[in-house]
Amino acid sequence: MSINKTPTNRVYTYIAQRGVVSRAELMKEFSMTSSSMTRLLEEMIADNKLQESGRGSSTGGRRPILYETNPTYGYLFGLEISRIYSSMGLYDMHMNRLSSIRWKMDESMTPHVFMKRVHSAVRKFVQEHDLQPSSIVGMGVGAVGPLDRERGLILDPVYFPAQGWHNLPICELLEAQLGFPVLLDNGANTALVGEHWALRSEHYQHMLYVHVGAGLRSAVMSNGQLVYGATDMEGAIGRMIIQAGNLSQPGSPIDGALESFVSVHAIENEVRELAAAGSLALRGETGSGNGEALSFELLLEALSAGEPIVREKFKQAAAYLGIGLANLINVLHPEKVILGGALINAHESVFETAVEVARSHTYYYPQYKPLFSKGLLKEEAVAVGAAVMVLKQLP
């Protein structure tokens, strides 16, 4: 959801991203007269949005006053809604995490139960930090898609263990319970916003984020702004065709789409078939009915124990991921590529193999070398980015 940004909002966001700035820097950036900028800064200080932060170095005259945002002006919630785990954090205006909580998304976690958990956690955090309800600026939600961001709807998510998550007016329901504004975007976008915020001192403008878990999700940033399409694009990377398969049956497991080879479910399915055929024996049953998190945990145990067939399946998935990444890199030319999700974090070899294959298929390499990383925020990226999304839309 986007808004018409006021001069106050633009200046506030700029200062928040830079940390500490001088009036001269702001005037240069926003082409405002000295009197207009002075008046705007005085108003923002009077509203407690900004505070003075000492003085800068002298360039011949008086040392300039430096400004920064006031961390206690307000407080933000960031909420991640995902397939295996969901989480929520409370942050001040400098994005310092004050409290956080995590929930397992099992068969019992219907929207009704989930809303009660969120409501209870919000009240607990507010009481623990002795906050006034009026100081809560809002909540950002990074959710599994597809979504209708403008209407605040979670449309038709797949692989959710619990029922009731289809066509869910998540923003309306949360606002009714919590009493403050709620903004929605897909989790890949908010993760990229969070990582971009964490890396703001390095001034990256072109970034790619790919999350590899129960499914594949991606987000793209160009010139410092998220790239949106005509529809929610979060899961589009999973439909990238990397192998000509059964093209007469789009959406089938053998249609050549990347997600057919690279996801938690893809590996689980392959291992189940091997186990059923007697080619593999694991402790417990991978399809035990205890949910995808349990079966994936069994795979992780086998991977850590060095089970050759399981290790090969993870390596194969990582190699296919590398091909998908190379395709995106050759089209988008990002400066930095951030990889996250359960599959990436399963074993260091997954990340290393994916990066190696991606680099070996990158056009103009080694003259063009995008940087690869697991990010700074890792599992907290979605929630942090959701909170940053609210901060950036502060009126």
N, C-alpha and C positions, 0 to 999 in steps of 0.2 A: 504494500500500500504506500503510495507516495503522496506528498503534500506540497503545496506552494510554500516554499521556504521564505520566511521573512528575513530582513537584514539581521535581526537579533539571532535568529536560528542559525544563519550561515556563519556569523561571527562566532557564536558559541561553539558550533561544531568544529570550526577551524581551530579554536583555542584548545578544545578538548583533545583533538587529534595531535596537536603540536606539543601540548603539555604546558609550556611557559612561553609567552610572546610579549613583545613590546608594542606600544601604540604605533610606532613608525612602521613596523612590519605589517600590522593590520591595515594601515592606511594604504600601503603599497599593494597589498593583496586585494583590497576591496575598492580601491579608487574612490575613497571618501575624503571629504575635506577634514581638516584638523578639528574644526568645531563640531562637525557631525559625529566624528568618531569619538571625541571626548564626551559628548552628550550620551551617546550610546553606551559607552563603557561605564559612565556614572550611573545610568539607569540600571544596568545589569548588576553593578555592585550593590545598589540600593535594593534590588530584588533578591540579593544573596546568591545570584547565579555565578558571579565572579568574585575573586578576592585578589588583592595585591600580593605579589610574591617577591618582594625585595626590589633591588635595582640592578640593571644590567651594566655592562662596561661602558665607559665614557668614550665618545668619539671626538672629544674636544670641548663639549659643553657639559651640562648637567647630566648625570647618569640617569638613563631612562627608567621609568617605573615598569616593572614586569607584571603581567597578569596571568592568572590561571583560573580554571573553573573551581568552584567551591564543592568539595567532595560530599558535604552534608546538605547541599541544597535540596536533594531529593534522593529517593532510593528506587531501584529497578529490580524487577524479577525477570529472570530468563528461564523458560520452560522448554525442555526437549521432550517430544513425544516420538518414541521409536518403537521398533518391533520387539526387541528383546529386553531392553531397559529404557526407562524414562528417568529424567532427573530435573531438578529445579535448583536455582541459586538466587540468593539475594545479594545485590551489589550496590555500592555507593556510586556517586557520579564519576569517580576515577576508575570504576570497574574493579575495585577491590572486593573480593568475595567475602561476605560477612557470614553466610551460612549456606549449606547445601544439603540436599537429600536425594536419594536414588531409590527407584522402585523397579522390581522385576515385573515385566509385562506377561503374566501367565494367563491361564484361562479365566481366572476370577476377575481380571482387571477390565471390567466393562467400563464404558464412559461414566456411568453413575458412580461406581466405586472410585474411579480415577479422580473425578471432580471432588469427591469427599476428601481424598488424600491430599489433593492440592490445596483445598480450602483450609484443611487442618494445619498443613505445613506453613501456609502463609500467615495464619493467625499466630502460630508458635514463633515464627521468626520475628514478626512485628513485636510481640510481647517480650521476647528475649532481648531485643535491642532497644526496647523502650521507644519505639517509633510512633509518631502520630499518623493516623490513617491518611491525613491530608498530605503527608510527605512522600507517599508512594506515587511516583510519576506514572507507572503503568507496568504492564507485563508484555514481553515479547515471547512468541511461541514459534519454535522451529519444529515442524512436524513432518512425518513421512507423508509423501504425496500419493496420488495427485491431489491438488488443492484448488480451491477457488479463493485466492487471496483477498479479492475485493469484497466478497461476501462472507469471508471468515469461515469457510467450510473445509472440512476434511472429507474428500469425495469418496474414494473407493480404494482404500489401502489393502494390499495383499499381505498374507502371512501373519496377520494379527491373530494371536491365540484366542482372544476373547471376542465375543459378538458385540454388535451395536456401533461399530466405528464407521459405518458407511453414511455418507451425506450428513455428517455431524456438524452442527453450527457451533464450533468450538469457541469462537470469540464471544458470541452472544451468551452462551452458557457460563463461561468464566466471568464475563463482566457482570452478569446478574448475581453471581455468588460473591464476587470479590469487591465490586463497587469501584473499580478503576479501569481505565482503557486497556484493551488487549489488542495487539497486532499479530498477524499471522504471516509466516513465510515458510517455504520448505526448509527442512533441516540442513540440506547441503548448502543452500544460500546463506543461512545464518552461521553455519560453521565457517564458511569462507569470510564472512564479515568479521567474525570473531578473530580468526587468524590474521586477517589484514590489519585489524586493530592492534593485535599483539605485536605485529611487525611494523607498526606505523613509522617508527624512526628510520626504517630502511627504505621507505618511500616506493614500495612496489606498486606498479600501476596495472600490470597484466598478470593475472593469477588463475590457476586452475585447481579446483579441489575435487577429489574423487573419494567417495566413501564406499568401501567394499565390505558388506556384511550379509544380512539375509538376502539383500538385493544390491544393485549398484545404483549409486546416486552421484550426481556431479553438479558443480556450479562453476561459472566463468565470470571473471572480472576483467573489464577492459577500461583503460583510462581511469582506474580507481572506482568504477561503478559496476554493479552487478548487471549482467546481460540477461534480459527477459525476452521470451518469445511470445507468440500468440496464445500459447497454452503453457501450463506448468511443465517445465522441461527437466525436472529433477531426475526422473528415471530414464530419460532418453538414452543415456549412455548404454544402458543395458540392452537396448534394441539395436545397437550398432552391429551390422552384419560383418563378421570376420571370417566366415567360412560358408561357402555355398553348400547348403544342405537340402532339406526337404522344403523347397520354396513354395510348394503347393499348399502347405499348411502353416501359415504365419502364426507365430505364438506357440508352436509345438516345441518340445525340448530339443528337437534336432533341426530347427530352422536356421541355424548358423548364427544366432544372436549371441553377443558377448556374454550375457547373463546366463546362457545355457552352459557356459564353461567356467565362469568366474563368479561364484557366490557361495555363501555357506550352504544354501540348499543344493546347489549343483554338486558340491563335494559330498554332502550327506547322501544324496541319491546314488551317486556312484559307489560309495562305500557300502550302502545297503545292498545294492545289487551284487557286489562282490561277496558280502557276508552271506547272502541268500544262496549264492552259488557254491559256498564252501571254500572260497579262495582266500578268505580273511576271517579271523576270529579276534574280536575285541572283548575286553572286560565289560560285561553288561551288554545291552542291546542298543544299537544306534537309533533304532526306531521304537523306543520303549514307551512312547505315549506320554512321556513326562515333559514334552515341549522341546522346541528346537534348541533352546539354550543347553539343556542336559545332553542331548545327542552331540552337540558341537563340543561340549566339555569333554565327552568321551574321545572325540577325535583329537582334541588338544592333548589329552593324556597320552594317546597312542603316538602322536607326533613327537612329544617330548621324550617318550621312551625309545624313539628311533625306529618305529615300525616301518619297514621299507615301503610297503604299498601305500600307506597313508602319507608318508613323506613325499612319495612320487606324485600323488594326487594334488597335494598342496603346491609342489613345484610346477606341475603342469598348469594349474590354475593361475599361478603367478606369471608364467610365461605368456599365457593368453591375455592376462591383464596388461602386460607390457606392450603387446601388439595394439590393444585398444588405446592405451596411453599414447603410443607413437602416432596413431591416426589423429587423435585430438591435438597433439602437440604440433603436428605438421600442418594443421589447419589454423590453429589459434595462436601459435607462437607465444606462449606465456613466458614470463621471466622466472616464475616459481611455480612448482607443482607440489601440492600438499596431498598426501595420501593418508586416509584414516579408515577406521572400521575394524570389526572383529577379525576379518581375514588378514588384513595388513599386520595387525598386532599379534597374530597367532604365533609367529616365529620370525626371527630376524631374516631368515632366508627368503621369506615371501616378499618382503620389501626389497631386498637386495636383488632377487631374480627379476622382479617386475621392472625395477629401474635399469638393470643391465640390458634387458631386452628392449625397453623403450629407447634407451640411448642408442643402441645398435641399429635402430630403425628410424632414427630422427634425421630428417632432411637437413643438410648443411652441418651436421655434427662432424668434427668438434668445433667448427667456427661458431656455431650457435649452440650454447650449452645451458638449457634451462636447469635451474637448481631444484633438486628433489628433497623433500623433507616429510617427516611425520607430523610436522607442526609443533607449535609451542604449547597450545592448549590441550591437544589430544582429545580425551573423552569429554572435556568440558567445553569444547569449541562451540557446539550447537547452542547450549544455554547461554554462554557469554555473548555470542553473536546475536542471539535473540534480544538480550538486554541492550546491547549496543544499538540495535535497530530502533529501539524506543528512544534512547538517548539522542540519536541523530534526528528524530522527528519532534524533539522538544520545541514547543512554540516560542 
